[in-house]
Amino acid sequence: MDHFYHVLCCKNFANYVIQIKN
């Protein structure tokens, strides 16, 4: 469960960075 949350967090962070870039 903890690992799943970590992956979800990283995905969210990636989306955040992509939005900033655009």
C-alpha positions in Angstrom: 0.0 0.0 0.0 2.8 2.4 0.9 4.5 1.7 -2.5 1.3 2.3 -4.3 0.9 5.7 -2.6 4.5 6.6 -3.5 3.9 5.8 -7.2 0.7 7.9 -7.1 2.6 10.8 -5.6 5.3 10.6 -8.3 2.7 10.5 -11.0 1.0 13.6 -9.5 4.4 15.4 -9.3 5.1 14.5 -13.0 1.8 16.0 -14.0 2.5 19.1 -12.0 5.8 19.6 -13.7 4.3 19.0 -17.2 1.7 21.6 -16.5 4.3 24.2 -15.4 6.3 23.5 -18.6 3.4 24.2 -20.9 
